[in-house]
Amino acid sequence: MRPWGPQGKTPEVIDESKHGRRMGVDLGRNFNFMGSRQGETDYDQQREKGADSVDQFLHVQSIPLSVRRGGIIPQKGHIGHNARMTAYDNTSLPIGVFDSGVGGLTVLKAIREALPNENLIYLGDTARLPYGTKSPASIARYATQATAKLLQHDIKMLVVACNTASAVALEVLQEQMAPVPVIGVVEPGAIAAVAARPGGSHLVLATEATVRLGAYSKAITARDPDAHVREQPCELLVALAEEGWTNGDIADSIVRRYLDDAAHDAFVADSIILGCTHFPILRDTIAAAVGDSVEVVDSAGTTAAVVHEILSAKGELTEDNEPGTLQLLATDGVTRFARVGGQFLGEPLTAEDVHLVDL
């Protein structure tokens, strides 16, 4: 196996992560629908014609905005705060966070630590995990459906705590959710990587969809043209994280196999970017495999800082001095969500702590 740094030493790891009013939203009546098979078929046909990304796919479609990306997109005019609401009204509203599973809880944890008085609601779309192997049309549809569910709780901000959904659907969610702010985790991850290793060689461990769209390569080189970026799909790491198999021979051998694949032409990385929010739970195993000369970076802490900055600028930080509330939603397997999610969140959970919902 190719060496990733001096062996036998503790690697350096950057750990950056240390119900409501209706607001004029009628979610039951203001959606248009586009069948999932048709959406994926249209996307595949456009791929054959040279549309390499979901954005190109949208540009070549003559589909109304309300049904773009092969999914359910709330009508723009019906999403957002009621004009009668004041900034003061918004301060007590929750921050909404969603991911394909429990991985986004790493981001939620960082937000709780940075903003302990904020109310939070988290949705894990465990019924359709993983997103990383799905088509962009399906991913965008899932993301918009998850967003619609969180809107029912009158969120004041949306955090897309899924690198795959951030890479595919962030821009359209931002457009449709305005003026409610929407942030993803790819941009904060790129910021963290450039800060950790300016002009460095970055290896991004991510899902197939994130790698296929080159999300991190674009985000990092836009900030640091001297950087070298390689993106490695690591779909099995999602399964390991969801099983809670974070160490031991199985996890170690799979991690090392992916690192070997990434180093096939003598590529030497001086940073490893955890380009999936499931991967921080495997941090120790990854760090041990690469050695102490390689920094391991994830976006959780940087994302939490961006959340704080945006809410502060909008005057929407909570004015409550009491600890914030936390509501957990899952689309399937609440017992499993609680068992594994507790490891990500750093505190025990029971099935009674998780509410089963349908998208």
C-alpha positions as CSV (number, residue, x, y, z in Angstrom):
1,M,0.0,0.0,0.0
2,R,1.2,3.5,-0.8
3,P,2.4,5.4,2.4
4,W,0.4,8.5,3.3
5,G,2.8,9.9,5.7
6,P,5.1,8.8,8.6
7,Q,3.6,5.7,10.2
8,G,3.3,4.9,13.8
9,K,2.5,8.4,15.0
10,T,-0.8,10.0,16.1
11,P,-2.0,11.9,13.0
12,E,-2.9,15.6,13.2
13,V,-6.7,16.0,13.0
14,I,-8.6,19.3,12.6
15,D,-11.8,19.0,14.6
16,E,-13.8,22.1,13.7
17,S,-17.0,21.0,15.3
18,K,-16.3,21.3,19.0
19,H,-44.6,23.9,16.0
20,G,-45.4,26.9,14.7
21,R,-47.2,29.5,12.6
22,R,-48.0,28.9,9.0
23,M,-46.3,32.1,7.6
24,G,-48.5,32.0,4.6
25,V,-47.2,28.6,3.4
26,D,-49.9,26.2,2.1
27,L,-47.9,23.1,1.6
28,G,-50.9,21.0,0.9
29,R,-52.0,22.9,-2.2
30,N,-49.0,24.7,-3.7
31,F,-47.0,21.9,-5.3
32,N,-46.7,20.7,-8.9
33,F,-45.6,17.1,-9.5
34,M,-43.4,15.4,-12.0
35,G,-43.2,11.6,-12.0
36,S,-39.9,10.2,-10.7
37,R,-39.3,7.9,-13.7
38,Q,-40.0,10.6,-16.2
39,G,-37.6,13.0,-14.4
40,E,-34.8,10.4,-14.4
41,T,-35.5,9.5,-18.0
42,D,-35.4,13.1,-19.1
43,Y,-32.1,13.6,-17.2
44,D,-30.6,10.5,-18.8
45,Q,-31.6,11.6,-22.3
46,Q,-30.0,15.0,-21.8
47,R,-26.8,13.4,-20.5
48,E,-26.6,11.6,-23.9
49,K,-27.0,15.0,-25.5
50,G,-24.1,16.4,-23.6
51,A,-25.7,17.8,-20.5
52,D,-23.0,16.9,-18.0
53,S,-24.5,18.4,-14.8
54,V,-27.9,18.9,-13.2
55,D,-27.5,22.6,-13.9
56,Q,-27.1,22.0,-17.7
57,F,-30.1,19.6,-17.4
58,L,-32.2,22.4,-16.1
59,H,-31.2,24.9,-18.7
60,V,-32.1,22.5,-21.6
61,Q,-35.5,21.7,-20.1
62,S,-38.6,23.7,-20.9
63,I,-40.1,22.7,-17.6
64,P,-41.8,25.3,-15.3
65,L,-39.7,26.3,-12.4
66,S,-42.1,24.6,-10.0
67,V,-41.2,21.2,-11.4
68,R,-37.6,21.5,-12.2
69,R,-35.0,18.9,-11.4
70,G,-37.5,16.1,-11.7
71,G,-38.9,16.6,-8.3
72,I,-41.4,18.6,-6.2
73,I,-40.4,22.2,-6.0
74,P,-42.7,24.5,-3.9
75,Q,-43.9,27.5,-5.9
76,K,-41.6,30.4,-5.1
77,G,-44.5,32.8,-4.4
78,H,-45.7,30.5,-1.6
79,I,-42.4,29.9,0.2
80,G,-41.0,32.4,2.6
81,H,-42.0,34.5,5.6
82,N,-45.2,36.3,5.7
83,A,-44.6,40.0,5.1
84,R,-46.3,40.8,8.4
85,M,-43.7,38.9,10.4
86,T,-41.0,40.9,12.1
87,A,-37.4,40.1,12.8
88,Y,-38.3,39.6,16.4
89,D,-40.9,37.0,15.5
90,N,-38.2,35.0,13.6
91,T,-35.7,34.8,16.5
92,S,-37.5,31.9,18.2
93,L,-38.1,29.9,15.1
94,P,-36.0,26.7,14.6
95,I,-33.1,26.1,12.3
96,G,-33.9,23.2,10.0
97,V,-31.2,20.6,9.1
98,F,-31.5,17.6,6.8
99,D,-29.4,14.8,5.5
100,S,-29.9,11.4,3.8
101,G,-29.4,9.7,7.1
102,V,-27.7,10.2,10.5
103,G,-24.5,11.7,9.1
104,G,-25.8,15.2,9.2
105,L,-26.0,14.9,13.0
106,T,-22.3,15.8,13.0
107,V,-23.2,19.2,11.6
108,L,-26.2,19.5,14.0
109,K,-23.8,18.8,16.9
110,A,-21.5,21.6,15.8
111,I,-24.4,24.0,15.5
112,R,-25.6,23.1,19.0
113,E,-22.2,23.7,20.4
114,A,-21.8,27.0,18.7
115,L,-25.4,28.2,19.2
116,P,-26.7,26.3,22.3
117,N,-29.8,28.4,22.7
118,E,-31.2,27.9,19.2
119,N,-34.1,25.6,18.6
120,L,-33.2,22.9,16.0
121,I,-35.1,20.4,14.0
122,Y,-33.3,17.6,12.1
123,L,-34.7,15.3,9.3
124,G,-32.9,12.2,8.3
125,D,-34.3,10.7,5.1
126,T,-33.3,7.2,6.2
127,A,-35.9,5.5,3.9
128,R,-34.0,6.6,0.8
129,L,-30.4,6.4,2.1
130,P,-27.9,6.6,0.4
131,Y,-28.3,9.6,-1.8
132,G,-24.8,9.3,-3.3
133,T,-25.7,6.5,-5.7
134,K,-28.8,8.1,-7.0
135,S,-29.3,10.3,-10.2
136,P,-29.2,14.1,-9.8
137,A,-32.9,14.2,-10.7
138,S,-33.7,11.9,-7.8
139,I,-31.4,13.6,-5.4
140,A,-33.0,17.0,-6.2
141,R,-36.4,15.6,-5.7
142,Y,-35.5,14.1,-2.3
143,A,-34.0,17.3,-1.2
144,T,-37.0,19.4,-2.1
145,Q,-39.3,17.0,-0.4
146,A,-37.2,17.1,2.8
147,T,-37.2,20.9,2.6
148,A,-41.0,20.9,2.3
149,K,-41.4,18.8,5.4
150,L,-39.1,21.1,7.4
151,L,-41.0,24.2,6.1
152,Q,-44.0,22.8,8.0
153,H,-42.1,23.7,11.2
154,D,-41.6,27.3,10.1
155,I,-37.9,27.2,10.0
156,K,-35.9,30.5,9.9
157,M,-32.9,28.9,8.1
158,L,-32.2,25.6,6.2
159,V,-28.9,23.8,6.5
160,V,-28.4,21.1,3.8
161,A,-26.2,18.8,5.9
162,C,-25.6,16.5,3.0
163,N,-22.7,17.0,0.7
164,T,-24.5,15.2,-2.1
165,A,-27.6,17.3,-1.9
166,S,-25.5,20.4,-1.5
167,A,-23.7,19.6,-4.7
168,V,-26.9,18.9,-6.7
169,A,-29.7,21.0,-5.3
170,L,-28.4,23.9,-3.2
171,E,-28.8,26.6,-5.8
172,V,-32.4,25.8,-6.7
173,L,-33.3,25.5,-3.0
174,Q,-31.8,28.9,-2.3
175,E,-33.8,30.4,-5.1
176,Q,-37.0,28.8,-4.0
177,M,-36.6,29.4,-0.3
178,A,-35.7,33.1,-0.5
179,P,-35.7,35.1,1.8
180,V,-35.2,32.1,4.1
181,P,-31.4,31.5,4.0
182,V,-30.1,28.2,2.8
183,I,-26.6,26.9,3.2
184,G,-24.9,23.7,2.3
185,V,-21.7,22.0,3.5
186,V,-19.5,21.9,0.4
187,E,-18.6,25.6,0.5
188,P,-17.7,25.6,4.2
189,G,-15.7,22.4,3.6
190,A,-13.7,24.1,0.8
191,I,-13.1,27.1,3.1
192,A,-11.8,24.8,5.8
193,A,-9.5,22.9,3.4
194,V,-7.9,26.0,1.9
195,A,-7.3,27.4,5.4
196,A,-5.7,24.1,6.5
197,R,-3.4,23.7,3.5
198,P,-3.1,26.7,1.2
199,G,-1.8,25.6,-2.2
200,G,-2.0,22.1,-0.9
201,S,-2.9,18.7,-2.4
202,H,-6.4,17.7,-1.2
203,L,-7.9,14.3,-1.3
204,V,-11.7,14.5,-1.0
205,L,-13.5,11.3,0.2
206,A,-17.1,11.6,-0.9
207,T,-20.0,9.9,-2.5
208,E,-20.3,9.0,-6.1
209,A,-22.7,11.9,-6.9
210,T,-20.5,14.5,-5.2
211,V,-17.5,13.2,-7.0
212,R,-19.3,13.0,-10.4
213,L,-20.2,16.7,-10.1
214,G,-16.7,17.8,-9.1
215,A,-18.2,19.9,-6.3
216,Y,-15.2,20.1,-4.1
217,S,-12.7,20.6,-7.0
218,K,-14.7,23.6,-8.2
219,A,-15.2,25.1,-4.7
220,I,-11.5,24.7,-3.7
221,T,-9.8,25.8,-6.9
222,A,-12.1,28.9,-7.0
223,R,-10.6,29.9,-3.7
224,D,-7.1,28.6,-4.2
225,P,-6.0,28.2,-7.9
226,D,-2.7,26.7,-6.8
227,A,-4.5,23.8,-5.0
228,H,-4.5,20.3,-6.4
229,V,-7.7,18.3,-5.7
230,R,-8.5,14.7,-6.2
231,E,-12.0,13.3,-5.4
232,Q,-12.4,9.7,-4.4
233,P,-15.9,8.0,-4.2
234,C,-16.2,6.0,-1.0
235,E,-19.7,4.7,-1.0
236,L,-19.0,1.8,1.4
237,L,-18.0,4.3,4.1
238,V,-21.6,5.5,4.3
239,A,-22.7,2.0,5.0
240,L,-20.0,1.5,7.6
241,A,-21.1,4.8,9.3
242,E,-24.8,3.8,9.2
243,E,-23.9,0.5,10.8
244,G,-21.8,2.1,13.5
245,W,-18.8,0.1,12.4
246,T,-16.3,2.9,12.8
247,N,-13.1,0.9,13.8
248,G,-11.7,-2.6,13.6
249,D,-10.4,-4.7,10.8
250,I,-13.3,-4.2,8.4
251,A,-13.4,-0.4,8.7
252,D,-9.6,-0.3,8.5
253,S,-9.3,-2.5,5.4
254,I,-12.0,-0.6,3.5
255,V,-10.5,2.8,4.3
256,R,-7.1,1.7,3.2
257,R,-8.5,0.2,0.0
258,Y,-10.0,3.6,-1.0
259,L,-6.8,5.4,-0.1
260,D,-4.9,3.0,-2.3
261,D,-7.3,3.6,-5.2
262,A,-6.8,7.4,-4.8
263,A,-3.0,7.0,-4.9
264,H,-2.8,4.9,-8.0
265,D,-0.5,7.4,-9.9
266,A,1.6,8.5,-7.0
267,F,-0.7,11.3,-6.0
268,V,0.3,12.5,-2.5
269,A,-2.2,14.3,-0.4
270,D,-1.4,16.6,2.5
271,S,-5.0,16.9,3.5
272,I,-8.0,14.6,3.6
273,I,-11.3,16.2,3.3
274,L,-14.3,14.3,4.7
275,G,-16.7,15.2,1.9
276,C,-19.6,13.4,3.4
277,T,-21.2,14.2,6.7
278,H,-21.2,10.5,7.6
279,F,-17.4,10.3,7.5
280,P,-16.4,12.2,10.7
281,I,-17.5,9.2,12.7
282,L,-14.7,7.3,10.9
283,R,-12.2,10.1,11.5
284,D,-9.9,8.1,13.8
285,T,-9.7,5.2,11.4
286,I,-9.0,7.5,8.4
287,A,-6.4,9.5,10.4
288,A,-4.6,6.4,11.5
289,A,-4.3,5.2,7.9
290,V,-2.8,8.4,6.5
291,G,-0.3,9.3,9.2
292,D,0.6,12.4,11.1
293,S,1.7,14.5,8.2
294,V,-1.8,14.6,6.7
295,E,-4.5,16.8,8.1
296,V,-8.1,15.5,8.3
297,V,-10.7,18.3,7.7
298,D,-14.4,18.3,7.8
299,S,-16.9,21.1,7.4
300,A,-19.0,20.9,10.5
301,G,-17.3,23.6,12.5
302,T,-17.1,26.0,9.5
303,T,-20.7,25.4,8.7
304,A,-21.8,26.2,12.3
305,A,-19.7,29.5,12.0
306,V,-21.6,30.4,8.8
307,V,-24.9,29.7,10.4
308,H,-24.0,32.1,13.3
309,E,-22.7,34.7,10.9
310,I,-25.9,34.7,8.7
311,L,-28.4,34.8,11.6
312,S,-26.4,37.5,13.3
313,A,-26.4,39.6,10.2
314,K,-30.2,39.2,9.8
315,G,-30.8,39.9,13.4
316,E,-32.4,36.5,13.8
317,L,-30.3,34.9,16.6
318,T,-32.5,33.7,19.4
319,E,-33.0,36.1,22.3
320,D,-33.8,33.2,24.6
321,N,-31.2,32.4,27.3
322,E,-32.5,28.9,27.9
323,P,-31.1,25.8,26.1
324,G,-32.7,25.3,22.7
325,T,-35.0,22.5,21.9
326,L,-34.1,19.6,19.5
327,Q,-36.6,17.6,17.4
328,L,-35.5,14.6,15.4
329,L,-37.4,13.3,12.4
330,A,-36.7,10.2,10.3
331,T,-38.4,8.7,7.3
332,D,-37.7,5.1,8.4
333,G,-36.2,2.9,11.1
334,V,-36.4,5.1,14.2
335,T,-34.9,2.5,16.5
336,R,-31.8,2.2,14.2
337,F,-31.7,6.0,13.8
338,A,-31.5,6.3,17.6
339,R,-28.9,3.6,18.0
340,V,-26.5,4.9,15.4
341,G,-27.5,8.6,15.6
342,G,-26.5,8.7,19.3
343,Q,-22.9,8.0,18.2
344,F,-22.9,10.9,15.8
345,L,-24.6,13.3,18.3
346,G,-22.4,12.2,21.2
347,E,-25.3,11.4,23.5
348,P,-27.7,8.5,24.0
349,L,-30.9,8.5,22.0
350,T,-34.0,6.2,22.2
351,A,-36.6,5.5,19.6
352,E,-39.0,7.7,21.5
353,D,-36.7,10.6,20.8
354,V,-37.2,10.2,17.0
355,H,-40.5,10.9,15.2
356,L,-41.4,8.9,12.1
357,V,-42.5,11.1,9.2
358,D,-43.5,10.6,5.6
359,L,-42.3,12.8,2.8
